Amino acid sequence: MEVITYNVEGIEIEFVKKSEDDSEADRQKMALAFKAIREKSGMNRKDFAEWLGIPYRTMQEWELGRRVMPEYVLRLIAYKVLNEKRKKRD
């Protein structure tokens, strides 16, 4: 097993690659990244889903790694979360 660092719009996520299967590693990486972004927002799953306008079930499947979202969607969500946090600081 190896530790991999993944950067999404400045949010760094470290995870342990549990499988040699690259598609499984991508699924794990995306799920952990999505969860880290949601946690950075300070919202629970329900509020985050409503805030983004994404069905709760879809968001839950992404976070649990049962479905993989396109990477561009992950980056857009990270961008939105980071910009909202910047607005609150200003």
N, C-alpha and C positions, 0 to 999 in steps of 0.2 A: 504494500500500500504506500502511496505517496501523497504528500500534502501539496495542494495546488492553490495558488492565489489567483483570484479572478477579480478584475476591476470593472465596475459598471459605473460610468459617469463619476468617478472619484470615490465611489463606495467600494472598499476592498472586502472581499469575502474569501476566507480560507476554508478549505474543506479537504477531507481525506478521501482520495479516490479509492472506492471500495471494490471496483470491478475493472477488469482489463477491457471490458466492452465499452468502446467509446460512446455509443449512444446512451448507455446507462449512466456513464460519467457525466454526459451533457445534461441528462435529465436531473441528476442529483445537483449539479452545479446551478442550473436554472432555478430549481426549487429553493435551494438555500439562498441564492441571490434575491429572489422575489421576497422571501420571508424577511431577510435582512433589510430590504428597502421598506417593507411594510412596518417593521419594528422601528425603523428610523423615523417614520412618519408619526409614531406614537398612537396609531389607531389600531383597534381590533379588526378582525377580518370583516365583520359586518359593515362597520363604518368605512373601512378602506374601500370595500366593494362599491358602496353607495357613492362615495366621494369620486371614484374613478368612472362610475357608470358601467361597471362590469358586473354581470350576474355573479352572485355570491358563489354558486356552485362551480362556475368556471374558475374563479379566483382560488377557491379551495383546492380544486384539482391541480392547479399550477403549483400552489404552495406545498402540497403533499407529494408532488412529483408523479402524479398519475397521468398528467398530460404535460406536454412541453409547449410553452409559448414561443413564438418567434422572438429571436434576440432583439429585433428592433422595437418590439412592444415593451420588453423589459427595459431597454434604454430610454424609451419615451416616459415610462412610469418613473424611473429613477430621476430623470430630468425634471419632471413635474414636482416630485417630492422635494428635491433639492431647491428648486426655485421658490416653492411655497415656504420652505424653512428660511430662505434668504429674505423673503418679503416680511416675514414676522420679525426678523432681527432689525430691519431698517426702520 
